[in-house]
């Protein structure tokens, strides 16, 4: 019985410590930046954003403000983010970073 109580107290203590931490994903063992909830670090890999069709994207129930997705079909390929009211196109798949969306974002 004492072992069970000790185990439960230990689990409670560890879960409180874990919830107050940031999460680092890397290969060098470095800790996460204290200002970030998630700190991803790599010199050879990138971050893969969820990919979906326009129907999938517009079908998301109550999307969070700032939600980012990559629309891969059937039209308007590129990144979209939700601003709290509507979905906004960020960039085209053709790699043209000189779009109106990027200019507007830089001016804010």
N, CA, C and O atoms as CSV, one atom per row, in Angstrom:
chain,resi,resn,atom,element,x,y,z
A,1,UNK,N,N,0.823,-1.198,0.000
A,1,UNK,CA,C,0.000,0.000,0.000
A,1,UNK,C,C,0.862,1.255,0.000
A,1,UNK,O,O,0.551,2.229,-0.685
A,2,UNK,N,N,1.962,1.230,0.780
A,2,UNK,CA,C,2.857,2.390,0.831
A,2,UNK,C,C,3.489,2.642,-0.536
A,2,UNK,O,O,3.688,3.791,-0.931
A,3,UNK,N,N,3.803,1.564,-1.254
A,3,UNK,CA,C,4.403,1.708,-2.577
A,3,UNK,C,C,3.433,2.389,-3.547
A,3,UNK,O,O,3.840,3.217,-4.361
A,4,UNK,N,N,2.161,2.036,-3.455
A,4,UNK,CA,C,1.150,2.631,-4.336
A,4,UNK,C,C,1.004,4.118,-4.035
A,4,UNK,O,O,0.936,4.932,-4.956
A,5,UNK,N,N,0.957,4.476,-2.766
A,5,UNK,CA,C,0.835,5.890,-2.387
A,5,UNK,C,C,2.058,6.668,-2.835
A,5,UNK,O,O,1.938,7.770,-3.370
A,6,UNK,N,N,3.234,6.097,-2.619
A,6,UNK,CA,C,4.472,6.742,-3.051
A,6,UNK,C,C,4.499,6.915,-4.570
A,6,UNK,O,O,4.918,7.958,-5.072
A,7,UNK,N,N,4.054,5.900,-5.292
A,7,UNK,CA,C,4.001,5.975,-6.752
A,7,UNK,C,C,3.042,7.065,-7.217
A,7,UNK,O,O,3.368,7.822,-8.132
A,8,UNK,N,N,1.870,7.156,-6.603
A,8,UNK,CA,C,0.890,8.182,-6.970
A,8,UNK,C,C,1.404,9.582,-6.665
A,8,UNK,O,O,1.223,10.496,-7.470
A,9,UNK,N,N,2.039,9.760,-5.521
A,9,UNK,CA,C,2.599,11.075,-5.179
A,9,UNK,C,C,3.719,11.457,-6.142
A,9,UNK,O,O,3.829,12.610,-6.558
A,10,UNK,N,N,4.542,10.480,-6.487
A,10,UNK,CA,C,5.619,10.746,-7.445
A,10,UNK,C,C,5.060,11.143,-8.806
A,10,UNK,O,O,5.548,12.085,-9.430
A,11,UNK,N,N,4.050,10.434,-9.262
A,11,UNK,CA,C,3.431,10.754,-10.551
A,11,UNK,C,C,2.820,12.148,-10.532
A,11,UNK,O,O,2.931,12.889,-11.509
A,12,UNK,N,N,2.179,12.508,-9.431
A,12,UNK,CA,C,1.588,13.842,-9.302
A,12,UNK,C,C,2.667,14.907,-9.338
A,12,UNK,O,O,2.499,15.926,-10.008
A,13,UNK,N,N,3.761,14.699,-8.641
A,13,UNK,CA,C,4.862,15.652,-8.613
A,13,UNK,C,C,5.476,15.824,-9.997
A,13,UNK,O,O,5.715,16.948,-10.438
A,14,UNK,N,N,5.732,14.719,-10.679
A,14,UNK,CA,C,6.334,14.763,-12.015
A,14,UNK,C,C,5.390,15.419,-13.004
A,14,UNK,O,O,5.844,16.200,-13.840
A,15,UNK,N,N,4.099,15.137,-12.947
A,15,UNK,CA,C,3.157,15.733,-13.897
A,15,UNK,C,C,3.069,17.238,-13.701
A,15,UNK,O,O,2.899,17.968,-14.677
A,16,UNK,N,N,3.181,17.724,-12.467
A,16,UNK,CA,C,3.191,19.176,-12.235
A,16,UNK,C,C,4.446,19.808,-12.797
A,16,UNK,O,O,4.396,20.911,-13.343
A,17,UNK,N,N,5.574,19.123,-12.671
A,17,UNK,CA,C,6.822,19.653,-13.218
A,17,UNK,C,C,6.774,19.681,-14.736
A,17,UNK,O,O,7.221,20.655,-15.343
A,18,UNK,N,N,6.246,18.645,-15.361
A,18,UNK,CA,C,6.206,18.548,-16.816
A,18,UNK,C,C,5.285,19.608,-17.399
A,18,UNK,O,O,5.605,20.175,-18.444
A,19,UNK,N,N,4.174,19.892,-16.776
A,19,UNK,CA,C,3.232,20.857,-17.330
A,19,UNK,C,C,3.779,22.278,-17.317
A,19,UNK,O,O,3.283,23.133,-18.051
A,20,UNK,N,N,4.788,22.543,-16.498
A,20,UNK,CA,C,5.352,23.882,-16.415
A,20,UNK,C,C,6.564,24.044,-17.329
A,20,UNK,O,O,7.200,25.098,-17.317
A,21,UNK,N,N,6.893,23.038,-18.110
A,21,UNK,CA,C,8.085,23.053,-18.939
A,21,UNK,C,C,7.758,23.404,-20.384
A,21,UNK,O,O,6.615,23.311,-20.831
A,22,UNK,N,N,8.808,23.812,-21.097
A,22,UNK,CA,C,8.729,23.949,-22.543
A,22,UNK,C,C,9.227,22.640,-23.145
A,22,UNK,O,O,9.910,21.863,-22.478
A,23,UNK,N,N,8.884,22.401,-24.399
A,23,UNK,CA,C,9.296,21.175,-25.063
A,23,UNK,C,C,10.308,21.504,-26.149
A,23,UNK,O,O,10.062,22.352,-27.006
A,24,UNK,N,N,11.447,20.823,-26.101
A,24,UNK,CA,C,12.479,21.001,-27.119
A,24,UNK,C,C,12.539,19.750,-27.983
A,24,UNK,O,O,12.587,18.634,-27.467
A,25,UNK,N,N,12.537,19.937,-29.289
A,25,UNK,CA,C,12.725,18.843,-30.227
A,25,UNK,C,C,13.990,19.166,-31.011
A,25,UNK,O,O,14.023,20.111,-31.799
A,26,UNK,N,N,15.036,18.366,-30.782
A,26,UNK,CA,C,16.318,18.625,-31.425
A,26,UNK,C,C,17.174,17.368,-31.356
A,26,UNK,O,O,16.765,16.355,-30.788
A,27,UNK,N,N,18.354,17.445,-31.933
A,27,UNK,CA,C,19.272,16.305,-31.882
A,27,UNK,C,C,20.509,16.608,-31.054
A,27,UNK,O,O,21.370,15.745,-30.887
A,28,UNK,N,N,20.608,17.833,-30.531
A,28,UNK,CA,C,21.807,18.195,-29.769
A,28,UNK,C,C,21.594,18.220,-28.254
A,28,UNK,O,O,22.520,18.530,-27.505
A,29,UNK,N,N,20.383,17.895,-27.801
A,29,UNK,CA,C,20.125,17.832,-26.368
A,29,UNK,C,C,19.925,19.170,-25.695
A,29,UNK,O,O,19.836,19.226,-24.469
A,30,UNK,N,N,19.851,20.256,-26.457
A,30,UNK,CA,C,19.673,21.576,-25.852
A,30,UNK,C,C,18.269,21.730,-25.280
A,30,UNK,O,O,17.329,21.073,-25.727
A,31,UNK,N,N,18.140,22.600,-24.291
A,31,UNK,CA,C,16.849,22.838,-23.668
A,31,UNK,C,C,16.053,23.848,-24.484
A,31,UNK,O,O,16.614,24.604,-25.277
A,32,UNK,N,N,14.767,23.852,-24.284
A,32,UNK,CA,C,13.890,24.766,-25.009
A,32,UNK,C,C,14.075,26.197,-24.497
A,32,UNK,O,O,14.372,26.410,-23.321
A,33,UNK,N,N,13.899,27.150,-25.372
A,33,UNK,CA,C,13.901,28.546,-24.980
A,33,UNK,C,C,12.753,28.767,-24.003
A,33,UNK,O,O,11.643,28.287,-24.233
A,34,UNK,N,N,13.009,29.483,-22.923
A,34,UNK,CA,C,12.010,29.671,-21.875
A,34,UNK,C,C,10.766,30.406,-22.357
A,34,UNK,O,O,9.698,30.260,-21.761
A,35,UNK,N,N,10.882,31.188,-23.417
A,35,UNK,CA,C,9.723,31.938,-23.912
A,35,UNK,C,C,8.866,31.136,-24.889
A,35,UNK,O,O,7.822,31.610,-25.335
A,36,UNK,N,N,9.306,29.925,-25.221
A,36,UNK,CA,C,8.584,29.105,-26.200
A,36,UNK,C,C,7.972,27.872,-25.544
A,36,UNK,O,O,8.594,27.229,-24.699
A,37,UNK,N,N,6.765,27.559,-25.940
A,37,UNK,CA,C,6.146,26.319,-25.503
A,37,UNK,C,C,6.760,25.146,-26.255
A,37,UNK,O,O,6.969,24.073,-25.688
A,38,UNK,N,N,7.049,25.362,-27.546
A,38,UNK,CA,C,7.671,24.344,-28.381
A,38,UNK,C,C,8.854,24.974,-29.104
A,38,UNK,O,O,8.700,25.979,-29.799
A,39,UNK,N,N,10.030,24.385,-28.942
A,39,UNK,CA,C,11.251,24.893,-29.558
A,39,UNK,C,C,11.833,23.793,-30.437
A,39,UNK,O,O,12.380,22.812,-29.934
A,40,UNK,N,N,11.712,23.961,-31.761
A,40,UNK,CA,C,12.200,22.974,-32.715
A,40,UNK,C,C,13.496,23.496,-33.310
A,40,UNK,O,O,13.553,24.628,-33.790
A,41,UNK,N,N,14.546,22.666,-33.279
A,41,UNK,CA,C,15.859,23.107,-33.747
A,41,UNK,C,C,16.479,22.030,-34.624
A,41,UNK,O,O,16.561,20.868,-34.225
A,42,UNK,N,N,16.919,22.418,-35.827
A,42,UNK,CA,C,17.578,21.485,-36.727
A,42,UNK,C,C,18.380,22.252,-37.761
A,42,UNK,O,O,18.030,23.372,-38.133
A,43,UNK,N,N,19.447,21.644,-38.213
A,43,UNK,CA,C,20.217,22.235,-39.308
A,43,UNK,C,C,20.088,21.407,-40.583
A,43,UNK,O,O,20.698,21.727,-41.603
A,44,UNK,N,N,19.282,20.329,-40.518
A,44,UNK,CA,C,19.158,19.477,-41.691
A,44,UNK,C,C,17.724,19.062,-42.028
A,44,UNK,O,O,17.500,18.356,-43.012
A,45,UNK,N,N,16.753,19.495,-41.218
A,45,UNK,CA,C,15.367,19.130,-41.472
A,45,UNK,C,C,14.465,20.321,-41.187
A,45,UNK,O,O,14.849,21.264,-40.493
A,46,UNK,N,N,13.252,20.257,-41.741
A,46,UNK,CA,C,12.297,21.338,-41.559
A,46,UNK,C,C,11.074,20.906,-40.786
A,46,UNK,O,O,10.996,19.787,-40.280
A,47,UNK,N,N,10.124,21.810,-40.705
A,47,UNK,CA,C,8.861,21.572,-40.029
A,47,UNK,C,C,7.796,21.327,-41.083
A,47,UNK,O,O,7.633,22.138,-41.995
A,48,UNK,N,N,7.079,20.240,-40.975
A,48,UNK,CA,C,6.060,19.897,-41.956
A,48,UNK,C,C,4.686,20.269,-41.405
A,48,UNK,O,O,4.202,19.671,-40.444
A,49,UNK,N,N,4.079,21.256,-42.026
A,49,UNK,CA,C,2.770,21.764,-41.626
A,49,UNK,C,C,1.693,20.815,-42.183
A,49,UNK,O,O,1.876,20.254,-43.263
A,50,UNK,N,N,0.584,20.630,-41.469
A,50,UNK,CA,C,-0.476,19.742,-41.978
A,50,UNK,C,C,-0.927,20.127,-43.387
A,50,UNK,O,O,-1.130,21.302,-43.691
A,51,UNK,N,N,-1.080,19.117,-44.235
A,51,UNK,CA,C,-1.475,19.307,-45.631
A,51,UNK,C,C,-2.897,18.817,-45.811
A,51,UNK,O,O,-3.267,17.756,-45.308
A,52,UNK,N,N,-3.696,19.597,-46.534
A,52,UNK,CA,C,-5.096,19.221,-46.734
A,52,UNK,C,C,-5.683,19.914,-47.943
A,52,UNK,O,O,-5.103,20.861,-48.475
A,53,UNK,N,N,-6.841,19.434,-48.375
A,53,UNK,CA,C,-7.548,20.055,-49.491
A,53,UNK,C,C,-8.312,21.279,-48.985
A,53,UNK,O,O,-8.419,21.506,-47.780
A,54,UNK,N,N,-8.834,22.053,-49.916
A,54,UNK,CA,C,-9.641,23.222,-49.561
A,54,UNK,C,C,-10.875,22.800,-48.761
A,54,UNK,O,O,-11.266,23.471,-47.806
A,55,UNK,N,N,-11.480,21.688,-49.159
A,55,UNK,CA,C,-12.653,21.173,-48.444
A,55,UNK,C,C,-12.295,20.812,-47.008
A,55,UNK,O,O,-13.046,21.115,-46.081
A,56,UNK,N,N,-11.148,20.165,-46.828
A,56,UNK,CA,C,-10.694,19.826,-45.474
A,56,UNK,C,C,-10.460,21.088,-44.648
A,56,UNK,O,O,-10.894,21.179,-43.500
A,57,UNK,N,N,-9.761,22.070,-45.252
A,57,UNK,CA,C,-9.425,23.312,-44.546
A,57,UNK,C,C,-10.677,24.058,-44.113
A,57,UNK,O,O,-10.802,24.460,-42.956
A,58,UNK,N,N,-11.606,24.241,-45.049
A,58,UNK,CA,C,-12.821,24.996,-44.710
A,58,UNK,C,C,-13.763,24.195,-43.829
A,58,UNK,O,O,-14.695,24.752,-43.249
A,59,UNK,N,N,-13.530,22.890,-43.723
A,59,UNK,CA,C,-14.358,22.041,-42.877
A,59,UNK,C,C,-13.902,21.967,-41.426
A,59,UNK,O,O,-14.545,21.302,-40.614
A,60,UNK,N,N,-12.806,22.638,-41.087
A,60,UNK,CA,C,-12.328,22.627,-39.708
A,60,UNK,C,C,-13.326,23.390,-38.845
A,60,UNK,O,O,-13.597,24.566,-39.087
A,61,UNK,N,N,-13.862,22.720,-37.850
A,61,UNK,CA,C,-14.849,23.344,-36.960
A,61,UNK,C,C,-14.138,24.255,-35.968
A,61,UNK,O,O,-13.238,23.819,-35.249
A,62,UNK,N,N,-14.544,25.520,-35.932
A,62,UNK,CA,C,-14.015,26.513,-34.987
A,62,UNK,C,C,-12.485,26.547,-34.972
A,62,UNK,O,O,-11.877,26.263,-33.940
A,63,UNK,N,N,-11.852,26.890,-36.102
A,63,UNK,CA,C,-10.391,26.934,-36.124
A,63,UNK,C,C,-9.860,28.014,-35.174
A,63,UNK,O,O,-10.469,29.072,-35.010
A,64,UNK,N,N,-8.730,27.727,-34.564
A,64,UNK,CA,C,-8.100,28.675,-33.642
A,64,UNK,C,C,-7.478,29.821,-34.430
A,64,UNK,O,O,-6.986,29.617,-35.540
A,65,UNK,N,N,-7.497,31.011,-33.870
A,65,UNK,CA,C,-6.823,32.149,-34.478
A,65,UNK,C,C,-5.335,31.828,-34.569
A,65,UNK,O,O,-4.711,31.441,-33.581
A,66,UNK,N,N,-4.778,31.992,-35.765
A,66,UNK,CA,C,-3.371,31.691,-35.991
A,66,UNK,C,C,-3.116,30.302,-36.529
A,66,UNK,O,O,-1.968,29.955,-36.807
A,67,UNK,N,N,-4.158,29.492,-36.686
A,67,UNK,CA,C,-3.986,28.133,-37.207
A,67,UNK,C,C,-3.389,28.202,-38.611
A,67,UNK,O,O,-3.846,28.978,-39.450
A,68,UNK,N,N,-2.373,27.388,-38.859
A,68,UNK,CA,C,-1.675,27.382,-40.137
A,68,UNK,C,C,-1.799,26.010,-40.771
A,68,UNK,O,O,-1.579,24.997,-40.106
A,69,UNK,N,N,-2.152,25.965,-42.061
A,69,UNK,CA,C,-2.230,24.722,-42.824
A,69,UNK,C,C,-1.659,24.961,-44.215
A,69,UNK,O,O,-1.527,26.101,-44.661
A,70,UNK,N,N,-1.321,23.863,-44.895
A,70,UNK,CA,C,-0.891,23.945,-46.281
A,70,UNK,C,C,-1.955,23.288,-47.136
A,70,UNK,O,O,-2.229,22.096,-46.994
A,71,UNK,N,N,-2.553,24.064,-48.022
A,71,UNK,CA,C,-3.578,23.526,-48.926
A,71,UNK,C,C,-2.888,22.956,-50.146
A,71,UNK,O,O,-2.199,23.670,-50.875
A,72,UNK,N,N,-3.081,21.640,-50.368
A,72,UNK,CA,C,-2.393,20.975,-51.482
A,72,UNK,C,C,-3.313,20.583,-52.626
A,72,UNK,O,O,-2.850,20.017,-53.617
A,73,UNK,N,N,-4.597,20.869,-52.516
A,73,UNK,CA,C,-5.531,20.536,-53.586
A,73,UNK,C,C,-6.868,21.202,-53.312
A,73,UNK,O,O,-7.089,21.546,-52.151
A,74,UNK,N,N,-7.737,21.412,-54.199
A,74,UNK,CA,C,-7.596,21.305,-55.643
A,74,UNK,C,C,-7.163,22.620,-56.293
A,74,UNK,O,O,-6.699,22.609,-57.433
A,75,UNK,N,N,-7.303,23.752,-55.597
A,75,UNK,CA,C,-6.881,25.032,-56.173
A,75,UNK,C,C,-6.224,25.872,-55.085
A,75,UNK,O,O,-6.231,25.494,-53.913
A,76,UNK,N,N,-5.668,26.989,-55.466
A,76,UNK,CA,C,-5.041,27.918,-54.519
A,76,UNK,C,C,-4.038,27.212,-53.616
A,76,UNK,O,O,-4.134,27.289,-52.391
A,77,UNK,N,N,-3.082,26.528,-54.222
A,77,UNK,CA,C,-2.048,25.850,-53.459
A,77,UNK,C,C,-1.253,26.843,-52.639
A,77,UNK,O,O,-0.923,27.927,-53.121
A,78,UNK,N,N,-0.945,26.486,-51.410
A,78,UNK,CA,C,-0.120,27.338,-50.569
A,78,UNK,C,C,-0.546,27.305,-49.116
A,78,UNK,O,O,-1.413,26.528,-48.715
A,79,UNK,N,N,0.088,28.171,-48.337
A,79,UNK,CA,C,-0.186,28.253,-46.908
A,79,UNK,C,C,-1.383,29.161,-46.642
A,79,UNK,O,O,-1.570,30.188,-47.294
A,80,UNK,N,N,-2.179,28.754,-45.673
A,80,UNK,CA,C,-3.325,29.542,-45.224
A,80,UNK,C,C,-3.280,29.633,-43.708
A,80,UNK,O,O,-2.929,28.667,-43.031
A,81,UNK,N,N,-3.638,30.800,-43.174
A,81,UNK,CA,C,-3.773,30.942,-41.726
A,81,UNK,C,C,-5.140,31.540,-41.427
A,81,UNK,O,O,-5.715,32.259,-42.244
A,82,UNK,N,N,-5.649,31.226,-40.235
A,82,UNK,CA,C,-6.962,31.705,-39.829
A,82,UNK,C,C,-6.756,32.902,-38.912
A,82,UNK,O,O,-6.055,32.793,-37.906
A,83,UNK,N,N,-7.358,34.048,-39.247
A,83,UNK,CA,C,-7.151,35.277,-38.471
A,83,UNK,C,C,-8.209,35.521,-37.397
A,83,UNK,O,O,-8.259,36.595,-36.797
A,84,UNK,N,N,-9.043,34.531,-37.161
A,84,UNK,CA,C,-10.111,34.673,-36.180
A,84,UNK,C,C,-11.457,34.934,-36.829
A,84,UNK,O,O,-12.502,34.773,-36.199
A,85,UNK,N,N,-11.425,35.344,-38.107
A,85,UNK,CA,C,-12.653,35.624,-38.852
A,85,UNK,C,C,-12.698,34.821,-40.150
A,85,UNK,O,O,-13.721,34.230,-40.494
A,86,UNK,N,N,-11.574,34.811,-40.863
A,86,UNK,CA,C,-11.537,34.137,-42.166
A,86,UNK,C,C,-10.160,33.545,-42.415
A,86,UNK,O,O,-9.183,33.892,-41.751
A,87,UNK,N,N,-10.105,32.629,-43.403
A,87,UNK,CA,C,-8.844,32.042,-43.843
A,87,UNK,C,C,-8.151,33.015,-44.789
A,87,UNK,O,O,-8.803,33.608,-45.649
A,88,UNK,N,N,-6.849,33.185,-44.644
A,88,UNK,CA,C,-6.056,34.075,-45.490
A,88,UNK,C,C,-4.948,33.292,-46.170
A,88,UNK,O,O,-4.261,32.492,-45.536
A,89,UNK,N,N,-4.781,33.527,-47.459
A,89,UNK,CA,C,-3.717,32.893,-48.244
A,89,UNK,C,C,-2.411,33.588,-47.912
A,89,UNK,O,O,-2.369,34.816,-47.839
A,90,UNK,N,N,-1.345,32.827,-47.710
A,90,UNK,CA,C,-0.058,33.408,-47.337
A,90,UNK,C,C,0.914,33.400,-48.505
A,90,UNK,O,O,1.521,34.432,-48.793
A,91,UNK,N,N,1.083,32.276,-49.185
A,91,UNK,CA,C,2.071,32.222,-50.266
A,91,UNK,C,C,1.685,31.171,-51.289
A,91,UNK,O,O,1.040,30.173,-50.969
A,92,UNK,N,N,2.086,31.410,-52.508
A,92,UNK,CA,C,1.802,30.463,-53.586
A,92,UNK,C,C,2.860,29.375,-53.599
A,92,UNK,O,O,3.972,29.569,-53.108
A,93,UNK,N,N,2.509,28.242,-54.157
A,93,UNK,CA,C,3.451,27.126,-54.245
A,93,UNK,C,C,4.561,27.412,-55.260
A,93,UNK,O,O,5.586,26.730,-55.259
A,94,UNK,N,N,4.371,28.401,-56.115
A,94,UNK,CA,C,5.381,28.689,-57.138
A,94,UNK,C,C,6.639,29.330,-56.559
A,94,UNK,O,O,7.582,29.603,-57.302
A,95,UNK,N,N,6.674,29.573,-55.258
A,95,UNK,CA,C,7.866,30.100,-54.615
A,95,UNK,C,C,7.993,31.605,-54.678
A,95,UNK,O,O,8.990,32.151,-54.206
A,96,UNK,N,N,7.024,32.291,-55.241
A,96,UNK,CA,C,7.087,33.742,-55.343
A,96,UNK,C,C,6.781,34.370,-53.993
A,96,UNK,O,O,5.616,34.471,-53.606
A,97,UNK,N,N,7.818,34.794,-53.269
A,97,UNK,CA,C,7.636,35.389,-51.942
A,97,UNK,C,C,7.238,36.856,-52.040
A,97,UNK,O,O,6.935,37.473,-51.019
A,98,UNK,N,N,7.230,37.430,-53.238
A,98,UNK,CA,C,6.894,38.831,-53.410
A,98,UNK,C,C,5.404,38.986,-53.710
A,98,UNK,O,O,5.029,39.620,-54.696
A,99,UNK,N,N,4.567,38.412,-52.869
A,99,UNK,CA,C,3.125,38.474,-53.066
A,99,UNK,C,C,2.522,39.569,-52.211
A,99,UNK,O,O,3.160,40.058,-51.279
A,100,UNK,N,N,1.319,39.949,-52.519
A,100,UNK,CA,C,0.613,40.966,-51.755
A,100,UNK,C,C,0.452,40.532,-50.299
A,100,UNK,O,O,0.588,41.357,-49.396
A,101,UNK,N,N,0.164,39.255,-50.056
A,101,UNK,CA,C,-0.004,38.758,-48.695
A,101,UNK,C,C,1.253,38.960,-47.866
A,101,UNK,O,O,1.174,39.385,-46.714
A,102,UNK,N,N,2.422,38.658,-48.447
A,102,UNK,CA,C,3.680,38.837,-47.707
A,102,UNK,C,C,3.917,40.314,-47.454
A,102,UNK,O,O,4.353,40.676,-46.361
A,103,UNK,N,N,3.648,41.178,-48.419
A,103,UNK,CA,C,3.853,42.609,-48.233
A,103,UNK,C,C,2.970,43.151,-47.124
A,103,UNK,O,O,3.413,43.951,-46.301
A,104,UNK,N,N,1.697,42.703,-47.106
A,104,UNK,CA,C,0.778,43.160,-46.071
A,104,UNK,C,C,1.247,42.697,-44.705
A,104,UNK,O,O,1.171,43.460,-43.742
A,105,UNK,N,N,1.728,41.470,-44.594
A,105,UNK,CA,C,2.195,40.942,-43.312
A,105,UNK,C,C,3.409,41.730,-42.818
A,105,UNK,O,O,3.535,41.993,-41.622
A,106,UNK,N,N,4.298,42.105,-43.735
A,106,UNK,CA,C,5.504,42.850,-43.350
A,106,UNK,C,C,5.170,44.268,-42.891
A,106,UNK,O,O,5.923,44.852,-42.112
A,107,UNK,N,N,4.071,44.824,-43.352
A,107,UNK,CA,C,3.704,46.191,-43.007
A,107,UNK,C,C,3.022,46.278,-41.640
A,107,UNK,O,O,2.938,47.359,-41.057
A,108,UNK,N,N,2.536,45.146,-41.127
A,108,UNK,CA,C,1.820,45.174,-39.847
A,108,UNK,C,C,2.748,45.317,-38.687
A,108,UNK,O,O,2.301,45.356,-37.540
